Amino acid sequence: MLYDITDIQKILPHRYPMLLVDRITDLEKGASIEGYKNISISDQVFQGHFPGHPIYPGVMILEGMAQAGGILAFKSLEDADQEDALENKVVYFMSIDKAKFRAPVKPGDKLVYKIEVSKHRGAVWQFNAKAFVDDKLVSQAELKAMIVDK
């Protein structure tokens, strides 16, 4: 384990119920990150999606992949180990392309995010993002984000 939930909260501004990364297990600065979210029936989203047939929403999977990508971008910055340097920065999600959902994600699943940098120029990051459950690809997308001052 590289970063637990407490560490993640120091990097990302998101909080419950919108913090969608529980742990980071691998990170190569400027290249890739792996992390996961444990999907629980107690997640607030299951109150309405869908009663009697709980399916984790695809938009939440995309957001979780984007958050993992945001952690990768932040931790790849030269001054990433200085908390005060990150305090005045935020990652904005710019675009989603080629999003696909291949299998449903259900309560009890461990949703593993695997994100790779496909392009980086200045403050803009482009990622190839994939999500897996039990080593089975459940979703993928191309994501673009930008680190900006708050």
Secondary structure, 3 states (H helix, E strand, C coil): CCECHHHHHHHCCCCCCCCCCCEEEEEECCCEEEEEEECCCCCHHHHCCCCCCCCCCHHHHHHHHHHHHHHHHHHHCCCCCCHHHHHCEEEEEEEEEEEEECCCCCCCCEEEEEEEEEEEECCEEEEEEEEEECCEEEEEEEEEEEEEEC
